[in-house]
């Protein structure tokens, strides 16, 4: 592609990076809910087959989350809001589930992935918009034993399939177990790092022999898109963190819920085009 042809997708990717960084900071989600929809818009400008866009969007999103989530985690940690004990307990099962999710992704149709993504996001939004659900606490102690394995492993697999940092699920589990929305968001930002590294490597590997990929792709990871988005997200992640800690818990939950509905609608629309 010539430089003038790259200007429009580059501008779109830089803008997505700014939004993803802020979203990662304020919501602890790694930015995947911003990056994946943005990539569905931008990837056609980079060529390739439409049938490959879902996998490339998810793989590229995972690669950007590595940088975004680390930046967000460090900013939250400076405020003493991260529960590193939870991250340590969840880490091996998240990574194991993540590997399984990457293997499954190779055999799942792109349209199905998109519908799963949108449906899951829509259902999760209800927890943050309905007061009776959002304020519910099922236990004061975090899951352990087999429940921990099931939740953390399932989170890893689900997140790998959808190219997200897993923050939404982690936040849901932590708030249901007595953690404040602020501490849940802060800790969830670390989940993104645990998921993103093996996901990005896995998607790059399983896509190496695929044809019809957009320009600049290494397997299912688009390198130019990753660099453009990550370069901007590191600038705005601390701003998102500051915004999260300045908002009241109930307001933060409602903003998050509305944001998830918007993303779900956008992804359903993308699925209809496939």
Backbone as a ProteinNet text record, in pm:
[ID]
protein_1_A
[PRIMARY]
XXXXXXXXXXXXXXXXXXXXXXXXXXXXXXXXXXXXXXXXXXXXXXXXXXXXXXXXXXXXXXXXXXXXXXXXXXXXXXXXXXXXXXXXXXXXXXXXXXXXXXXXXXXXXXXXXXXXXXXXXXXXXXXXXXXXXXXXXXXXXXXXXXXXXXXXXXXXXXXXXXXXXXXXXXXXXXXXXXXXXXXXXXXXXXXXXXXXXXXXXXXXXXXXXXXXXXXXXXXXXXXXXXXXXXXXXXXXXXXXXXXXXXXXXXXXXXXXXXXXXXXXXXXXXXXXXX
[TERTIARY]
83.4	0	87	40.3	113.6	82.6	165.9	146.6	12	-31.4	-164.1	-276.1	-263.4	-366.4	-368.4	-255.6	-245.8	-294.6	-309.3	-341.6	-475.2	-579.3	-711.4	-713.1	-665.7	-664.1	-573.3	-462.4	-371.7	-440	-510.5	-581.5	-687.2	-757.7	-861.4	-799.7	-685.3	-618.8	-564.5	-509.6	-458.7	-573.1	-686.2	-802.8	-853.9	-854.4	-897.7	-804.3	-675.1	-578.4	-602.3	-636	-665.5	-786.6	-890.7	-1011.8	-986.6	-911.2	-883.2	-805	-706.9	-627.6	-712.8	-798.3	-885	-982.9	-1041.1	-1135.5	-1067.2	-942.7	-868.8	-845.7	-814.8	-789.9	-914.6	-1023.2	-1144	-1224.5	-1217.5	-1299.2	-1218.7	-1085.8	-1004.1	-1022.7	-1053.7	-1092.5	-988.2	-874.4	-772.4	-791.9	-911	-937	-991.6	-1005.8	-1052	-1189.7	-1277.7	-1412.4	-1413.8	-1305.3	-1290.9	-1215.9	-1108.1	-1018.7	-1084.3	-1154.3	-1214.7	-1315	-1412	-1503.6	-1432.4	-1331.1	-1257.3	-1185.3	-1130.2	-1058.4	-1152.3	-1276.6	-1372.7	-1395.9	-1381.3	-1397.6	-1271.5	-1155.2	-1028	-971	-983.7	-919.3	-956.4	-1081.5	-1111.6	-1028.2	-982.7	-898	-757.3	-721.8	-589.3	-593.5	-709.2	-720.5	-746.7	-732.4	-756.2	-900.4	-928.9	-1062.6	-1148.3	-1275.2	-1366.3	-1378.8	-1367.1	-1381.3	-1269.2	-1159.4	-1044.7	-1047.2	-1134.4	-1127.8	-1154.6	-1248.6	-1280.6	-1159.2	-1090.5	-974.1	-859.1	-838.1	-730.3	-763.2	-889	-929.5	-904.7	-936.3	-920.7	-773.2	-695.1	-552.3	-479.9	-514.4	-451.6	-491.7	-617.1	-663.5	-583.6	-560.3	-483.1	-343.1	-281.8	-147.1	-145.2	-246.6	-250.6	-276.1	-351.2	-385.5	-262.1	-159.5	-36.4	15.9	26.9	80.7	-19.7	-144	-246.3	-271.5	-283.3	-315.9	-200.9	-77.5	37.5	41.1	15.5	14.4	-95.9	-213.2	-327.1	-300.7	-245.9	-217.2	-120.2	-16.5	82.5	20.8	-68.6	-132.7	-225.7	-300.8	-388.1	-305.5	-194.2	-110.5	-52.8	-23.9	28	-73.2	-201.5	-307.3	-341.8	-267.1	-287.6	-418.1	-472.7	-605.2	-601.3	-482.9	-471.9	-453.3	-533.6	-519.3	-435.1	-305.4	-213.9	-230.2	-284.6	-309.6	-408.9	-510.4	-608.6	-541.9	-459.9	-391.1	-302.2	-232.3	-143.1	-222.4	-336.7	-417.7	-482.8	-520.1	-589.6	-495.7	-371.2	-279.5	-267.4	-234.6	-213.3	-338	-456.5	-579.6	-624.9	-599.5	-630.7	-546.3	-416.6	-325.6	-362.1	-397.1	-436.8	-563.7	-663.2	-785.7	-762.3	-670.6	-635.5	-580.3	-492.4	-437.2	-544.6	-639.6	-750.8	-836	-858.8	-938.7	-875.8	-744.6	-673.8	-689	-675.5	-690	-831.6	-930.8	-1069.8	-1098	-1034.1	-1060.3	-1028.4	-930.4	-891.6	-1004.1	-1092.7	-1197.4	-1336.7	-1342.6	-1471.3	-1488.1	-1603.9	-1632.7	-1632.1	-1583.3	-1573.1	-1706.2	-1812.9	-1945.1	-1992.4	-1967	-2006.5	-1930.6	-1801.5	-1721.7	-1780.8	-1819.9	-1873.4	-2005.6	-2092.9	-2221.7	-2201.5	-2107.5	-2076.5	-2028.6	-1940.7	-1886.4	-2000.1	-2087.8	-2195.6	-2294.9	-2330.7	-2427	-2372.4	-2247.1	-2185	-2177.7	-2142.7	-2132.3	-2269.1	-2372	-2507.2	-2557.1	-2533	-2576.7	-2501.8	-2372.4	-2292.9	-2334.6	-2385.7	-2425.8	-2537.5	-2622.6	-2735.4	-2690.9	-2578.1	-2528.4	-2492.2	-2452.5	-2407.2	-2516.6	-2624.9	-2733.3	-2850.7	-2871.2	-2982.6	-2933.9	-2982.3	-2933.2	-2938.7	-3046.7	-3060.2	-2952.1	-2908.2	-2799.4	-2664.3	-2647.6	-2518.6	-2474.6	-2571.8	-2537.5	-2535.7	-2559.4	-2569.5	-2430.6	-2420.2	-2297.2	-2332.8	-2272.6	-2304.6	-2215.5	-2096.3	-2002.7	-1896.2	-1845.4	-1740.4	-1601.3	-1590	-1461.6	-1457	-1341.2	-1324.2	-1327.1	-1369.1	-1375.3	-1238.5	-1240.6	-1116.9	-1146.2	-1042.7	-1062	-1118.1	-1208.1	-1264.8	-1341.7	-1420	-1486.1	-1386.8	-1273.1	-1169.9	-1116.1	-1087.1	-1036.2	-1135.6	-1264.7	-1367.4	-1382.7	-1386.4	-1406.8	-1285.8	-1166.7	-1045.8	-1013.9	-1029.6	-1004.9	-1105.1	-1233.1	-1335.8	-1314.6	-1273.1	-1243.5	-1133.1	-1027.2	-915.8	-958.8	-1038.1	-1083.3	-1176.1	-1272.2	-1368.5	-1298.5	-1204.4	-1133.7	-1045	-981.6	-897.9	-981.4	-1101.1	-1189.7	-1235.2	-1248.7	-1307.2	-1206.6	-1080.6	-979.7	-995.8	-1042.8	-1061	-971.2	-957.7	-869.7	-932	-1059.5	-1125	-1169.2	-1150	-1180.6	-1326.4	-1416.7	-1559.8	-1600.1	-1556.1	-1590.3	-1525.7	-1399.6	-1329.3	-1395.5	-1436.5	-1503.5	-1635.6	-1709.1	-1836.8	-1816.5	-1717.5	-1690.5	-1648.9	-1561.6	-1510.5	-1617.4	-1701.8	-1807.6	-1911.4	-1934.6	-2026.8	-1969.7	-1837.7	-1772	-1718.4	-1792	-1768.2	-1662.3	-1598.8	-1498.8	-1568	-1515.4	-1571.1	-1544.2	-1624.6	-1607	-1469.4	-1417.6	-1285.7	-1173.4	-1178	-1075	-1089.3	-1213.4	-1235.8	-1178.2	-1201.1	-1148.4	-995.7	-938.4	-792.5	-729.4	-785.2	-729.9	-753.6	-869.3	-901.6	-805.4	-746.9	-651.5	-531.9	-498.9	-389.4	-426.3	-555.5	-601.9	-573	-586.2	-561.2	-422.6	-323.9	-186.5	-170.3	-230.1	-221.1	-280.1	-385.5	-454	-387.4	-346.1	-302.8	-174.6	-77.7	50.8	37.3	-17.6	-32.6	-131.7	-234.8	-332.2	-267	-191.4	-127.5	-30.9	49	143.5	68.7	-36.3	-114.2	-180.6	-243.6	-310.1	-209.8	-92.1	10.4	51.4	64.4	109.6	3.3	-121.2	-224	-264.7	-228.8	-264.2	-152	-34.5	82.5	61.8	-10.5	-29	-159.4	-228.6	-355.7	-333.1	-417.4	-411.8	-519.2	-512.2	-613.8	-612.8	-495.6	-486.3	-462.2	-507.1	-482.7	-333.9	-301.4	-162.6	-99.7	24.1	98.7	70.1	5.4	-31.7	75.8	99	184.3	90.7	52.5	-53.6	-180.4	-249.4	-371.7	-347.3	-223.3	-190.6	-144.3	-215.8	-175.8	-77	47	154.3	137	110.2	91.7	-21.7	-132.4	-245.4	-208	-134.3	-91.4	-5.2	92.4	183.6	110.8	19.6	-53.3	-142.3	-216.4	-309	-233.1	-131.2	-55.7	15.7	65.5	139.3	50.8	-77.3	-171.1	-230.9	-253.7	-321	-238	-105.2	-20.9	-32	-76.3	-89.9	-218	-323.9	-454.5	-494.9	-426.4	-461.7	-455.2	-349.8	-347.1	-460.6	-505.4	-617.7	-745.6	-762.4	-877.9	-876.1	-759	-744	-785	-737.4	-771.5	-922	-983.7	-1128.1	-1204.3	-1159.9	-1227.7	-1228.5	-1117	-1106.9	-1175.7	-1215.1	-1285.2	-1436.6	-1485.8	-1630	-1687	-1812.6	-1882.1	-1911.6	-1910.6	-1928.1	-2051.8	-2169.1	-2291.4	-2288.1	-2234.5	-2223.9	-2128.6	-2017	-1918.5	-1979.6	-2060.1	-2125.3	-2221	-2299.6	-2396.3	-2328.3	-2222.9	-2148.4	-2092.6	-2039.1	-1984.2	-2093.3	-2210.1	-2319.7	-2366.7	-2381.5	-2423.3	-2319.5	-2195.2	-2084.9	-2090.1	-2119.3	-2125.5	-2241	-2355.1	-2468.5	-2432.5	-2366.8	-2324.7	-2234.6	-2139.1	-2046.6	-2120	-2214.4	-2289.6	-2367.5	-2433.8	-2511.1	-2419.7	-2305.5	-2210.9	-2162.5	-2136.7	-2086.7	-2195	-2319.5	-2429.5	-2441.8	-2424.9	-2430.9	-2320.7	-2201.6	-2089.8	-2117.6	-2180.7	-2212	-2308.8	-2403.1	-2501.2	-2437.2	-2322.1	-2253.6	-2169.2	-2148.6	-2059.4	-2129.3
-120	0	125.1	231.6	357.2	434.7	534.6	611.9	682.8	748.3	812.5	713.9	591.9	490.7	446.6	461.5	419.7	526	650.1	759.2	739	700.5	684.2	572.2	450.5	346.1	380.3	450.3	488.1	583.1	682.2	777.6	706	611.6	536.5	452.6	391.1	307	389.6	505.8	593	639.1	672.1	711.5	597.6	476.8	359.5	335.8	359.7	342.8	439	563.4	661.4	619.2	573.5	529.4	401.1	308.2	181	202.4	290.6	317.9	375.9	471.6	532.7	430.5	348.4	245	143	108	11.9	66.6	194.2	255.2	270.3	316.3	345.3	219.8	117.9	-1.1	-128	-123	-240.5	-353.7	-322.3	-425.9	-455.9	-388.6	-417.1	-344.8	-293	-216.7	-298	-429.4	-514.3	-480.6	-431.4	-396.4	-274	-196.4	-84.9	-129.3	-202.7	-239	-332.4	-436.1	-532.3	-465.7	-388	-321	-225.1	-152.9	-59.9	-133.6	-249	-326.1	-380.3	-410.2	-453.2	-343.2	-219.6	-106.4	-83.7	-96.9	-61.3	-171.9	-296.7	-406.1	-413.3	-386.7	-387.6	-288	-180.6	-83	-137.2	-245	-306.1	-429.7	-454.6	-566.7	-698	-806.5	-939.1	-983.1	-1105.8	-1162.5	-1126.6	-1099	-1061.7	-1173.6	-1296.4	-1411.4	-1420.2	-1349.7	-1353	-1240.3	-1142.7	-1023.3	-1050.6	-1140.2	-1166	-1221	-1318.3	-1378.2	-1277.5	-1196.9	-1097.3	-989.3	-949.7	-848.7	-898.9	-1023.5	-1080.6	-1099.5	-1151.1	-1169.6	-1037.4	-938.4	-806.7	-739.3	-753.7	-697.4	-754.1	-884.5	-948	-887.5	-862.3	-805.1	-664.5	-584.5	-447.5	-447.9	-546.6	-552.6	-574.5	-639.5	-661.1	-527.8	-430.5	-299.7	-220.5	-218.3	-136.9	-181.5	-312.9	-362.2	-341.5	-356.7	-333	-187.3	-97.3	46.2	78.6	21.6	44.1	-14.8	-137.2	-203.6	-121.9	-71	7.5	134.3	196.4	319	289.7	180.5	141.9	102	31.6	-14.7	102.6	212.3	329.9	386.2	355.5	401.4	295.5	183.8	79	3.7	-1.6	-61.1	-203.8	-254.5	-386.6	-495.6	-602.2	-717	-823.9	-817.3	-906.5	-1052.1	-1075.6	-1212.6	-1283.3	-1209.6	-1266	-1299	-1209.2	-1232.3	-1356.8	-1373.3	-1488.5	-1619.1	-1618.4	-1739.9	-1777.1	-1677	-1701.4	-1732.2	-1685.7	-1687.8	-1822.6	-1933.9	-2058.8	-2107.2	-2087.2	-2136.5	-2046.1	-1916.7	-1824.1	-1856.9	-1878.2	-1908.9	-2042.3	-2141.9	-2272.6	-2259.9	-2189.4	-2169	-2087.6	-1993.8	-1910	-1994.6	-2088.3	-2176.3	-2258.8	-2307.3	-2383.8	-2297.2	-2173.3	-2082.2	-2053.4	-2036.5	-2011.7	-2131	-2251.6	-2371.9	-2384.2	-2349.3	-2355.8	-2250.8	-2134.9	-2024.2	-2060.5	-2144.5	-2183.9	-2257.7	-2321.1	-2403.9	-2340.6	-2215.6	-2148.4	-2044.1	-2044	-1948.4	-1804.9	-1711.1	-1571.7	-1510.6	-1545	-1490.6	-1540.3	-1668	-1724.3	-1656	-1631.3	-1560.9	-1423.8	-1354	-1219	-1221	-1316.8	-1327.6	-1363.2	-1455.1	-1490.3	-1367.2	-1293	-1170.1	-1075.4	-1046.5	-949.8	-997.6	-1125.5	-1179.9	-1174.9	-1214.5	-1211.9	-1071.6	-976.7	-837.6	-783.7	-815.6	-768	-822.8	-950.9	-1012.3	-952.7	-927.9	-873.4	-731	-657.5	-519.2	-511.7	-614.3	-614	-607.3	-671.7	-672.6	-532.6	-447.3	-313.6	-207.7	-241.9	-145.6	-166.6	-291	-320.8	-318.7	-225.3	-210.2	-338.4	-416.7	-537.9	-639.5	-639.5	-729.8	-669.5	-542.2	-476.7	-468.1	-462.1	-449.7	-583.7	-690.4	-821.5	-875.7	-935.3	-1000.6	-1143.1	-1240.9	-1380.9	-1439.5	-1379.5	-1430.7	-1324.7	-1318.3	-1222.2	-1274	-1404.3	-1464.7	-1497.6	-1476.3	-1508.7	-1660.5	-1707.9	-1852.4	-1918.4	-2044.6	-2122.7	-2265.3	-2348	-2486.7	-2500.9	-2596.7	-2622.7	-2503.3	-2429.7	-2310.6	-2210.1	-2192.3	-2102.1	-2151.6	-2282.1	-2339.8	-2318.6	-2343.6	-2330	-2185	-2092.7	-1951.7	-1893.7	-1913.3	-1856.9	-1922.2	-2055.3	-2124.1	-2085	-2076.6	-2034.3	-1891.8	-1806	-1667	-1660.7	-1739.2	-1740.3	-1787.2	-1895.3	-1949.5	-1852.3	-1797.7	-1703.7	-1578.9	-1527.6	-1405.8	-1428.2	-1544.3	-1575.6	-1586.2	-1643.1	-1656.6	-1521.1	-1422.9	-1295.1	-1181.5	-1206.2	-1101.8	-990.3	-1022.6	-922.6	-957.2	-862.9	-884.2	-961.7	-992.1	-1069.1	-987	-854.8	-769.1	-770.1	-774.8	-769.3	-886.9	-1007.3	-1126.3	-1118.7	-1078	-1068.5	-966.3	-853	-749.6	-802.9	-874.8	-932.6	-1027.9	-1115.9	-1212.8	-1140.6	-1042.8	-975	-891	-822.3	-742.8	-832.3	-951	-1046.8	-1105.2	-1089.9	-1142.9	-1030.7	-922	-818.2	-714.7	-721.7	-619.8	-495.6	-378.2	-255.6	-251	-174.9	-163.9	-107.8	-18.9	40.2	-63.4	-143.4	-246.4	-357.3	-387.7	-490	-447.3	-323.2	-270.4	-270.3	-226.4	-219.1	-357.3	-456.3	-591.7	-656.4	-629.3	-687.4	-642.1	-524.6	-478	-572.8	-639.5	-736.3	-866	-900.9	-1020.9	-1008.7	-886.8	-864	-906.3	-877.5	-915.9	-1067.6	-1135.2	-1281.5	-1347.2	-1288.9	-1345.7	-1305.8	-1180.7	-1125.7	-1188.2	-1214.4	-1264.7	-1399.5	-1503.7	-1630.7	-1621.6	-1536.8	-1522.3	-1466.4	-1358.6	-1295.9	-1391.9	-1461.5	-1557.9	-1670.4	-1719.2	-1828.1	-1789.6	-1672.7	-1629.5	-1602.9	-1555	-1535	-1669.2	-1771.5	-1902.9	-1973.6	-1977.4	-2054.2	-1989.4	-1861.6	-1795.1	-1784.8	-1842.3	-1825.7	-1881.5	-1989.9	-2052.9	-2011.9	-1917.1	-1873	-1773.5	-1781.3	-1685.7	-1580.4	-1475.8	-1371.7	-1282.9	-1269.5	-1184.7	-1038.5	-943.2	-801.9	-769.6	-663.4	-619.6	-598.4	-647	-625.9	-726.5	-837.9	-934.9	-1041.1	-1075.9	-1188.1	-1290.8	-1388.1	-1476.8	-1394.9	-1419.6	-1345.1	-1217.3	-1170.4	-1044.4	-944	-832.2	-728.9	-635.5	-637.3	-564.8	-413.1	-352.7	-206.6	-160.3	-234.7	-197.7	-207.1	-311.1	-328.7	-211.9	-174.3	-65.9	67.6	93.7	221	233	126.7	130.4	137	53.6	49.3	181.5	246.4	371.6	481.3	476.4	575.9	534.9	405.8	359.5	385.8	382.5	406.1	550.6	639.3	779.8	805.1	734	763.9	668.4	555.5	462.4	529	605.4	671.5	770.8	834.2	928	852.7	733.5	651.1	606.3	571.5	531.3	645.4	765.9	882.3	907.1	891.8	912.4	809.1	683.3	576.3	604.2	648.7	670	799.1	883.1	1006.1	991.1	882.2	861.8	781.5	809.6	731.7	592.1	488.9	350.3	326.3	375.2	349.4	415.6	535	603.6	529.5	483.1	409.6	281.7	211.2	89.3	118.3	224.5	256.9	297.5	374.5	414.2	290.4	198.8	75.1	-6.4	-18	-93.9	-36.9	94.9	160.7	139.5	149.6	127.9	-13.4	-112.9	-251.4	-272.2	-208.6	-220.5	-162.8	-49.3	13.2	-81	-141.9	-233.2	-357	-409.7	-528.4	-500.7	-386.5	-350.1	-337.4	-275.8	-259.2	-393.5	-487.9	-617.6	-702.3	-692.9	-762	-710	-580.6	-520.7	-576.5	-592.3	-648.5	-794.5	-868.5	-1010	-1022.9	-930.7	-935.4	-911.7	-844.4	-815	-931.6	-1031.3	-1141.9	-1246.2
0	0	0	-67.7	-68.4	59.2	88.7	212.1	216.8	106	111.2	140.2	88.9	113.8	260.4	327.6	467.4	566.1	520	611	682.4	607.5	668.6	772.4	737	840.7	957.3	932	1039.9	1137.4	1082.8	1168.5	1252.2	1190.7	1262.6	1374.1	1347.4	1447.4	1563.4	1532.8	1639.1	1729	1666.4	1744.5	1831.3	1775.4	1851.6	1969.7	1948.5	2056.3	2171.6	2138.9	2242.9	2325.6	2257	2326.3	2406.2	2346.4	2413.4	2541.2	2537.7	2657.3	2768.7	2732.7	2833.4	2890	2800.1	2844.5	2934.5	2900.8	2982.6	3121.7	3130.6	3260.1	3343.7	3283.2	3360.2	3390.9	3301.4	3319.1	3347.6	3338.3	3368	3269.5	3143.4	3048.2	2941.7	2944.4	2844.8	2713.3	2689.5	2567.5	2452	2470.2	2360.7	2309.9	2399.2	2357.4	2266.7	2266.4	2173.1	2049.1	2069.5	1959.9	1858.7	1905.9	1812.9	1718.8	1768.8	1676.6	1580.4	1630.9	1545.3	1433	1463.4	1363.2	1255	1290.9	1190.5	1086.9	1129.4	1037.7	955.5	1020.1	956.6	868.2	907.7	834.2	686	647.6	503.5	423	489.5	421.7	397.1	468.7	452.6	362.7	300.5	207	277.6	203.1	258.9	243.5	286.7	274.1	395.8	372.1	479.4	582.7	537.7	627.6	730.7	707.1	798.6	901.3	882.8	966.3	1114.3	1144.5	1285.2	1359	1298.3	1363.8	1375.3	1270.8	1276.4	1379.7	1385.8	1484.2	1625.9	1651.7	1785.3	1820	1725.2	1749.6	1770.1	1689.8	1701.5	1831.8	1868.3	1995.1	2111.5	2109.8	2216.6	2225.2	2109.6	2108.1	2167.4	2137.1	2191	2341.5	2388.8	2531.2	2617.7	2563.2	2639.6	2692.7	2602	2639.7	2722.7	2676.2	2742.2	2885.7	2905.7	3039.9	3137.7	3090.4	3178.1	3223.1	3128.5	3160.4	3260.9	3238.4	3327.3	3465.6	3469.9	3597.7	3682.1	3620.1	3693.9	3752.1	3674.7	3722.8	3840.4	3833.5	3944.5	4067.7	4043.9	4155.5	4234.8	4167.8	4236.4	4335.5	4311.8	4401.3	4506.1	4506.3	4605.6	4591.1	4468.3	4448.1	4394.1	4359.1	4295.6	4401.5	4392.8	4483.3	4412.5	4435	4364.9	4407.7	4525.9	4569.4	4478.5	4433.6	4340.7	4208	4158.6	4031.6	4040.1	4151	4168.8	4171.4	4238.7	4250.1	4116.5	4040	3913.8	3797.9	3806.1	3692.1	3620.4	3688.2	3613.6	3541.2	3600.9	3539.1	3424.6	3438.3	3329.2	3206.3	3227.7	3116.2	3050.9	3132.4	3079.1	2994	3045.8	2970.1	2844.9	2854.2	2740.3	2625.4	2656.9	2553.7	2487	2566.1	2511	2418.8	2460	2378.5	2244	2242.2	2115.5	2020.7	2075.4	1992.9	1937.6	2018.3	1973	1866	1879	1786.8	1642.7	1622.5	1486.8	1415.8	1492.7	1434.7	1444.6	1491.6	1506.8	1397.9	1331.3	1224.2	1277.8	1195.3	1237.2	1276.4	1204.1	1236.3	1371.7	1399.7	1528.8	1641.8	1620.1	1720.4	1750.7	1645.6	1662.3	1738.5	1706.6	1775.4	1922.6	1950.2	2089.3	2164.9	2101.9	2160	2198.4	2101.7	2123.4	2229.5	2224.7	2320.9	2463.5	2478.2	2610.7	2668.2	2585.1	2629.8	2671.9	2592.2	2622.3	2756	2781	2906.2	3025.8	3007.3	3117	3152.2	3053.7	3079.9	3183.6	3189.5	3282	3426.9	3455.6	3593.6	3641.3	3548.7	3587.1	3574	3504.4	3485.1	3579.7	3624.2	3714.2	3858.6	3939.3	4076.8	4160	4146.6	4226.5	4194.4	4068.8	4030.4	4064.7	4031.3	4050.2	4194.9	4289	4430.6	4503	4431.5	4494.3	4531.8	4650.8	4696.6	4736.4	4672.4	4700.2	4809.1	4827.2	4927.7	4952.4	5074.9	5107	5070.7	5045.9	5011.1	4862.7	4801.2	4659.9	4639.9	4522.2	4495	4511.1	4553.2	4565.3	4521.2	4510.5	4471.5	4331.1	4311.8	4179.5	4122.3	4203.1	4148.1	4089.8	4157	4106.2	3972.9	3964.1	3839.4	3725.8	3753.8	3651.1	3606	3701.5	3667.5	3594.9	3651.8	3591.8	3457.5	3449.8	3323.2	3217.2	3256	3161.3	3115.8	3207.9	3172.8	3068.6	3089	2994	2857.1	2851.5	2722.9	2651.4	2723.9	2666.7	2614.3	2691.4	2652.7	2530.4	2524.1	2408.3	2282	2292.8	2177.2	2124.3	2213.2	2174.9	2163.8	2199.2	2187.7	2288.8	2409	2513.7	2632	2722.7	2836.8	2950.2	2941.1	3046.2	3164.8	3156.1	3268.9	3310.2	3211.5	3243.2	3332	3295.4	3373.9	3511.7	3514.9	3643.4	3735	3678.9	3757.9	3812.8	3728.7	3770.8	3888.5	3877.7	3985.4	4113.1	4101.1	4220.8	4290	4213.6	4276.3	4343	4285	4347.4	4476.2	4494	4614.1	4703	4705.3	4805.2	4774.9	4658.3	4625.4	4569.3	4600.7	4545.3	4395.8	4323.5	4178.8	4144.9	4229.3	4202.3	4216.1	4323.2	4342.6	4238.9	4200.9	4099.5	3965.6	3927.1	3801.1	3803.8	3915	3926.4	3912.4	3981.7	3977.1	3841.5	3781.3	3651.3	3542.6	3558.9	3457.7	3447.9	3559.1	3555.5	3487.3	3492	3422	3273.2	3222.2	3079.4	3036.3	3119.3	3086.8	3083.9	3182.7	3189.3	3065.1	3012.6	2896.3	2765.5	2756.7	2628.6	2574	2659.6	2609.6	2538.6	2604	2531.6	2416.1	2427.7	2319.9	2194.1	2210	2094.6	2025.8	2105.7	2048.3	1977.4	2040.9	1982.8	1851.8	1846.7	1723.9	1611.7	1646.5	1544.1	1483.8	1567.7	1521.5	1438.2	1487.3	1416.3	1283.7	1266.4	1141.3	1040.3	1072.1	985.1	844.2	831.7	700.4	632.1	690.4	633.3	520	418.9	307.9	324	242.2	242.8	365.3	428.9	547.9	508	586.7	556.9	552.1	482.4	469.1	607.4	623.4	747	856.4	821.9	924.7	944.5	1070.5	1108.8	1168.7	1088.1	1131	1149.6	1260.3	1287.2	1367.5	1371.7	1438.9	1334.6	1322.1	1227.9	1297.8	1252.2	1319.9	1314.5	1196.8	1194.6	1285.4	1286.4	1371.1	1518.8	1553.9	1692.9	1739	1656.7	1693.4	1704	1609.7	1609.8	1733	1762.9	1876.1	2008.8	2023.8	2149.6	2177.9	2072.8	2092.1	2150.2	2120.4	2172	2306.4	2324.1	2446.3	2571.9	2558.6	2676	2724.7	2636.7	2674.5	2754.3	2718.2	2778.8	2891.7	2906.8	3015.2	3153.2	3184.7	3316.9	3335.3	3226.2	3235.8	3272.4	3214.1	3247.2	3391.7	3440.6	3580.9	3673.7	3643.2	3725.5	3724	3606.8	3595.4	3676.9	3672.3	3746.6	3895.7	3949.1	4093.4	4138.9	4043.6	4079.2	4073.5	4013.2	3998.7	4114.9	4149.7	4251.3	4197	4282.6	4237.3	4151.2	4193.3	4118.2	3980.7	3973.5	3845.3	3753.2	3808.7	3729.5	3672.6	3754	3707.8	3593.2	3605.1	3500.9	3370.1	3380.4	3260.9	3191.6	3270.1	3215.5	3146.2	3208.5	3149.5	3017.8	3010.3	2885.8	2777.2	2815.4	2721.2	2662.8	2746.2	2699.3	2601.7	2625.7	2533.4	2396.9	2397.1	2270.8	2191.5	2258.9	2191.8	2139.9	2217.8	2175.5	2047.6	2041	1921.7	1800.2	1819.1	1708.9	1656.2	1746.4	1704	1637.8	1684.7	1616.1	1472.7	1456.2	1323	1233.4	1289	1211.5	1172.5	1261.8	1234.6	1117.1	1106.8	997.9	860.9	860.1	734.7	684.5	769.3	732.8	645.1
[MASK]
++++++++++++++++++++++++++++++++++++++++++++++++++++++++++++++++++++++++++++++++++++++++++++++++++++++++++++++++++++++++++++++++++++++++++++++++++++++++++++++++++++++++++++++++++++++++++++++++++++++++++++++++++++++++++++++++++++++++++++++++++++++++++++++++++++++++++++++++++

